[in-house]
């Protein structure tokens, strides 16, 4: 009789798999650490913690006296080069007029004509050089405009500001964390699974999740199992992908996870 009961128990358990219950947290799969590429002081901050931003929104602006000086120098160099080009062109026009006068008087080929030819060569060489200066100065102006663009720190994608480490007047250096931007359109669930339960979880496995605060229940898929145990707790991290639809779900929310398995 006991043998029959054991067989029935085994048969029923094979038909109805058990469930591993774990808890997890909603996390964003697209979290950006916002900093600056150049050193400068914070001039304006346009968003604060909790604010929603769109891609290309200006998060904050910086000011830098050093870059202002460099930009003014670049603009001045371009202006001076363009003036020199105009002077050489005017000189060439004057020489052409003198040549036409000599030609009308039949003095082409004389000493004055040869002197004008030499002057023309020198002026033409100067014009070529100043045109190169204009080109170089124009590139410098464009480069400075690009750098000045970097003094406006823009959002790389839409999301919510969850951390702000700066205030107006603060000095920012490259590599310094200014803001943290979290994308709410790419959410996942992160959970810890005990080492002894690791065989019950595998990539691609269908699971069920429940977010009690939002009364949200949905089927989900195990996206990854991180093959690195925590030496203190002997647990492995798993990431679960799900579709939140139109439900307002935010990173940090508590999640119940049910993972079916066969004993």
Secondary structure, DSSP 8 states (H G I E B T S, - for coil): -HHHHHHHHHHHHHHS-EEEEEEEEEEES-EEEE--SS-EEEEEE---TT-EE-TT-EEEEEE-HHHHHHHHHHHHHHHHHHHHHHHHHHHHHHHHHHHHHHHHTT-TTSHHHHHHHHHHHHHHHHHHHHHHHHHHHHHHHHHHHHHHHHTEEE-SS-EEEEEE---TT-EE-TT---EEEE-TTSEEEEEEEEGGGGGG--TT-EEEEEEGGGTEEEEEEEEEE-S---TTT-EEEEEEE---TT----TT-EEEEEEEE--
